[in-house]
Amino acid sequence: MTSKLTGGCQCGAIRFAVSSPLKDTSICHCLMCQKAFGNLYAPLVGTKGTDFKWTRGDPKRWRSSNHVLRGFCENCGTRLTYEADDGLAIAIGAFDDPSALQPIVAYGAEGKIAYVDDLANLPNRDTMDDIESAPFLATVVNYQHPYHETDDWSSSNEQKK
């Protein structure tokens, strides 16, 4: 990866950019990462030796162990970082185009949930294919920050009711 990649949180209060190569892509199955991401594993990419920078806002951080800080948006809760002595890693899903960052290694295999290997075999349905059982989908209005850079997004930070 050599072109500029951007990303940020759901509400747009925090944004970042990197244009140097990102190579250290991984997922972590350890129990700490599962809990920190509220997910089956944590997809991360290291930024060591790159020109990574925060372009809007700064994550709030919580110390999950004596070695690790976890960064997140205090407005919308989006998980953003894993920070340790060996560097900063960013959540792959926080990038505007996460498909550009395919994981190449899986860590924490001892915590891997057995059915993770079978997820690719699940039947696939598009969101709107579920309209009969979830008719509210037809009326959803997305308040998330768009998947690209914006000059200003302060109005999106106000909770819509």
N, C-alpha and C positions, 0 to 999 in steps of 0.2 A: 504494500500500500504506500503510494507516494503522493497522492493528491490530498488536498485539504479535507479533513473530516471534522464535522461539527456535531454537537449534541447538547443535551441538557435535560432538565427535569420536566415533568408533565406541565407545570404551570408556567414555565418560562422564566422564573425568577433566577435560575442558575443556568448558564450556558458555558460551553467550552469549545476549544478548537485545537487541532493538531495537524501539521502538514508534513512532519517527518514520518518515516516508516514506523508502523506499529507491527511488531512481529510476535510478541509474547502473549498470544491469545490462548485462553484456557477456560475450563470449567472446574469448579471445585465442589466436590460432593460432601465435604466434611460437615459435621452437624452444626458447627458454628456458622458456616456460610449458609446452610439451609435456613437456619433461624434468622440470620441477618437479612436475607433476601426474601424471607417468607415464601420460599420456593423449594423445588426439589434439588437444585444446585445453583451455584453462582457463576454466571458467565462473565469473565473479566479479561481485560487487556492491560498489560503493563505499559507504563509511559517512560520508564527509565531511559535516559539518553535521547529523549525527543524534545520537541519545542512545544509541548503541551502547555496550554494556558487557560485560565478561567477568563471568559470574556464578559460575563455578567454575573454578579453575585458571588457568593462563596458558600460551600456546604457547611452545615452545622455538623459537628463531629461527636461521636460517642466512642469511648474506649471499651472495646469488647473483650480485650485481654491485656496482659502486660506488654504485649508487642504490637497490637493492632488497633487502629482507629477506623471507624466506619463512618463515611460521610453520606449525608442525605440532605434533601431540601426540607427545611423546617416549615415551609408553607404547604407543600403538597405531599411530602413523605417519600418522594422518589429516592430509592437507594442509588447512590452514585459512586462511592469509592471504597476501596480497601487500601489502607495506608499502613505500611510497616517499615522497618529499618531499611529494607532492600528496595523501597520505592513506592510509588503511587500506581494503583491499578484502577481503571474505570470500568463500570458496569457496561458490558457490550450493548445491552438493551437500551442504554441511555443515549446511544449515538443515533443521529437522524437516519442513518442507513446501516443498521447492525449487520445486514447481509454481507457487508464488505469485510467483516472480521470473523472469519470462521475459526472456531477453537481448534487447536492442534494437539492439545494434551489435556487429560483429565487428572486432577489431583484428588486426594482425600477419598480414594476408592473404598476404604473401610466403611465409610458412611453412606455409600451409594445405595439408594433404594432400588430393590430388585426390579421393579416394573419399569424403571426408566428406560431400559433397553428395548422395551416393547412399545414405547410411545409412537414410534414411526409407523407401527402397524394399525393404529387406531383408524377408524373410518374418519374421513375428512369432510367437513361441511363448511360452506361459506356462511358468514354471519347472517345474511339475509335469507338463507335457506331455513332458518329457525323462526321465521316470522309468524307461523301459525301458533307455535307454543309460547312465543314471546313477542306479542304484537307491539309492545312498547318500542321495539327496535326501529320501527318505522318513524318514530317521533324523536329519536335521540338527537340532541344538539351537542356537538363536541366542543368543550371549553378548553381542551388541551392546547398547549403551544404547538404551532405547526412544525413539521419536520424539516425546517430550514431556518436560516438566520433571519432575524427581524431587527429593525432599528430600535423599536420600543415595544414592550409587551406589558407594561405596567397595568393596563386595564384588565388584563387576563388574571391578575393576581387577586382580584376581588371575587370572593365566592359568589357565584350566581345562585339565586334561590327562586 
